Amino acid sequence: MPVKVRIQGSTPVFPPYCVVCMEPALRAYSIEKTFSYGRRSKVISLQAPMCDEHFLAASSTSRGEILTARIGLAAGILVGLLVATGLLFYWVSSGQGSLLLNIPLAIIIGSGFFLIIWTATVYWFAPFFAPTRVKHVRNAVRLRKFWPAADILALDFANNRVAESFIRENKSLIIDHSEL
């Protein structure tokens, strides 16, 4: 049963054990999430300790993820070029604006569409094609929510023993914890 832990204040310290299997950790896997609040955003990054086996699993990229990322790159390029070309043709045919200003503007807008398609594919869609074991390792510790005004961070732990060890290590930062 997953355990939810809320901490307040400085960066927490993980015990020197793998967050998946509780074996001695030799490496740290970076867990990052960007939390947005209106016009402001904050990137929260934690270094989760892992044994070699689980670190390699979390860091690996499957063929499905690679293929999805390549399809996203191709789709992003295609959409970006179509948008830029379509805008240029529209502006030229309707006589709107100066060609000197319309070309860079079409390139910028086309690049924006490319970035939206490509990043959405790589960061949101491709991870669905990771093997189940890799998903399990990557989700051993999850950043759930961040309240910037109070500097509170909510974490989910898949392993109860890891959660208990984390709570003991960070007693002064813990606000509350509960099983989900």
Helices and strands as residue ranges (DSSP letters): E 3-8, E 27-37, E 40-50, H 52-59, H 63-94, H 99-120, I 121-125, G 126-129, H 132-138, E 141-147, E 152-157, H 160-169, E 174-179
